[in-house]
Amino acid sequence: MGVIGPDAQPAIPALSRALRNPVREVSLEAATALGHIGKASVPALIAALSDKTLEVRHLAAYALGEIGPDAQASLPILVTMLNETNDPARASVAYSLSRIGPPNLQALADLLARGNSATRDAAAKVLLQYYYSSTQALPVPVKKTGDNSPEVRKQALDALDAIHEGDLHIIKSSTRALQDPSVPVRLAAVWALARLGGQQQLVVPVLIESLKDESPLVRANAAQALARVGASASPTVPALNVLLQDKDNSVSASAKEALRVVQAQSNHLSGQ
């Protein structure tokens, strides 16, 4: 039936029953066939999303993702299914959201505010994927930079990084995040700052402070970030010179490369 595709619409009721078959091979084949049939399968699959059996919900979410944009009607319930406690099922929901299209922003914001850690993480990733160029999404990640979960704080910073219209918000939130106890959050803050193309005069002093971070990984990444900034990072040369003597080889190597890039670009701009 899956090979036949849309012409197999008369088989949807039988495939819906097969989706609930306890034999995994049967239910998986039924889900795949329903996905290949396409839009006509959406109502049956939406109904299956409310099934009491986790495996049925999981397979229905997967099949809707295979249908893609034609499964828009399933978005509201799929968003709520980011609350699934089963990791593979939640992954299937996130996959389907990525294939179908952008869900309602407010629904994601609600999950970010009230979901558990895994749910907030999944919602933050979906938010980043679909609203990276939209200023309407800005208040959500700004708020979530103060979340209790390090992973959500990191995802929020990544989202802010992608929303270029929110440069000043990124600087403020990222500067605060450089004091975060979580190393991955501080790393996300470093790179969110480094990618701000038109704000180097505000970013460079903050990144210089990150060269003093207690984590060698953050110090090395801060040096790499300053290399990315280029000639505008020339005020950081003294601090990079200090890092040449860092006990961590990755830090000293990153500082050496950053100095080479920054000085070469500065010389180029000055005509030397």
N, C-alpha and C positions, 0 to 999 in steps of 0.2 A: 504493500500500500504506500509505503514511503517513496518508493521509486516512481509510482504512478503520479504522486503529487496531488495538485488541486482537483484532478478528475476523480480522486478517491473520496470525495466528500460524503457519498452515501455510507461509507464505512465508519464515519465519525462515532456514531453510538457504540458500535462494537469495539472500536479502538479505545473509547472512553472506559468501557468495562474492562478491557484488557490492561489498561493503565493501572487498575487496582488489583491485578493478578498478583498473588504472593510470590510467584516465581520471578525472580529479578530479570532474567533474560527476556521474559515475555513483556513485562511492564516497561522495560527500557526500549524494546523495539516498538511498542505502542506509542510511547512518548516521541520517539524519533519520527514515526510515521505521521503523528498528529502535527508535529512541527513542520514536516515537509508539505503537508496538505495546505498549511498556511492560514489565512485570515478566517476561513470558515470554522477552524478548530478553536478559535479564541474563546467563545462562550463556554465550551466544554472544559477547556483548560482552566479558565477562571473559576469555574465551579470546583474543579479538583484542587485548587489552591486552598480551599477551606476543608479539605478532607481531614479526618481525624488521624490518618496515618501519615507519619512524617515522610516516608518514602514516596508516597503519592504526591504530596505537596512539593517535594524536591524535584521529582521528574516533571511535574507540570510547569514549575518555574523554568526548568531547563528548556522544555519544549517551546515556551513562549519566547524565550530568547532566540531560539532557532527561527521563529517566525519573523522577528525583527520589528520594524516600525509599524507594521500592520497590527501589532498587538498592543497598541497604545491604550486600549480600554482596560488593560490589566495593570497599568501603572499604579493606581491608588492602592490596590491590595498588595502589589509587590513591594511597595515602599514600606508598608506595615510589616511585611515579612522579613525585613532587615532585623527584626526582633527575634528571629528564630535562634534558639540556643544551640542548634546543631551547626557546627562550622561548615561542613560541606553544603548543607542546605542554604545557609546564608550566602555562601560563595556562589551558588547557582542563582540566587536572587540578584546578587550584585552583577553577575555576568549578564543576566537577562536585562537588567536596567541599562547596562552599557550597550546592548544591542538594539533595544527598542527606542530609546530616546530620553530626553531630559524629563525627569519627574517634577512634580510640583515643588517649588522652592520651599514653601512654608511647611510642607510635610517633612522635608528633610531637616528643616530648622527645628521642628518639634522633636524629631528623633535625637538630634544633637543635644537638645536641652534635657530630654527625659529618658533617653535610652540607657541601657547598661554600657559598660566600657566597649564590648565587642560591637554593639549596635552603633554607638557613636562613632567608632572607628570606621565602620562600613559606610555610614551616612556621610562622614567627612570625605571619604574617597569618592563617593558618587558626586558630592557637591563640587569637589575639585575637578572632576572629569567634565561636568556639564556647564558649570558657571564660571569658568576661569576667566572669561573676558567680559563679565557682566557686573557693573557696579551695584546692581540690586542684590548681589550675593554678599557684598562686603561686610555688612553688619554681622552676619552669622560667623564667619571665621574670626573676625576681630574679637567677638565675645568668647569664642571657644579657645583662644590662646590662654585663657585662664582656667581651662578645664582641669579636673582632677587627674585625668588620664594622660600620661606622657605621650602616648601614641596619638591621641586626639589633638593635643597641643601641637605636635609635630605636623599632623595633617592640616591643621588650621593655618599654620605658618606657610606650609606649601601652597595652600589655597590663596593666601594673601600674596605670596610671591607671584602667582599667576595673574592676579588682578592688577594690572599695571596702573590703572587709574587710581589705585589706592596707595600710591607711593608713601605718602606721609603716615598713613595708618600702618603700613608695613614697617617703616622705620621705628615708629613708636613701639609697636608690639614686639618687633624683633629685638630692639634694644633691651626691652624688659626681659625677653626670653633668653638673652645671653647670660642672665643670672639664674636661669632655671637649673634645678638640681639634676635634670636628666641630660646626659651628654647628647643623645640623638636630637633632642629639642634644641640644644645650643647649636648643633651642627646645621639644623634646618634654618635657624635664625641667621647664621653666618652666610649661607648661600642665598637666602631671601634678600639679604642686604647687598650681596655682591652683584646680583642680577638687576639692580636698579640703575638703568642706563643713564638717567638724567639727574641723579641726586648724589654724585660722588662726593661733593663738598660736605654733605651731611653724613654719608656712609663711612668714609675713610676713618675719621676719628673713632667711630664706634668699633670698626674692625681692628684698629690698632690696639684697643683695649682687649680684644679677644686673643691677641698674640700673647697675653699674659695668663690665659686660662690655665687652670690646674690640670686639664686633660691634654696630653700630647696630641691626641687626635684632633681636638678643637684647635690647638695652636697651629698644627700643620695645615688644617683646612683653612684657617684664617689667612695664613700666608698664601695659600693657593688662590683664595678669593681675592686677595689684594693684587696678585699677578693678573687676575682676570680684569680687575679695574684698570690696570695699566698705568699710563703716565699720570693720571690724576692721583695715584697713590704715592707720588714722590715724597710727601711728608712722612711716610712711614719708613723711609730708608734707615734712619737710626735704630728704630725698633727691630727691623729685620736684621740689621747687622748684629744686634745683641743675640738674636736667635741662632746665628751661625754657630754659637758656642753651646747650643742646647744639648743636654745629655741624650735626648732622644734623636736617633739618626734620621728618622722620617721628618722631624721638625726642622732640623738643620738643613736637610736636603731641600725641603719645601721653601725655606727662607732663602737659600742660595738661588734657587730657580726664580723665585719672586723678585729678588734683587736684579737678576739678569734681565727679566722682562720689563720691570718698571724703569730701570735705568736706560735700557735700549730704546724704549718708547719715548722717554723724556728727552733723550739725545736727538731722536728723530724729529720731535716737535720743535726743538730749539735749533735744528739745522746743523747739528754737529755730525 
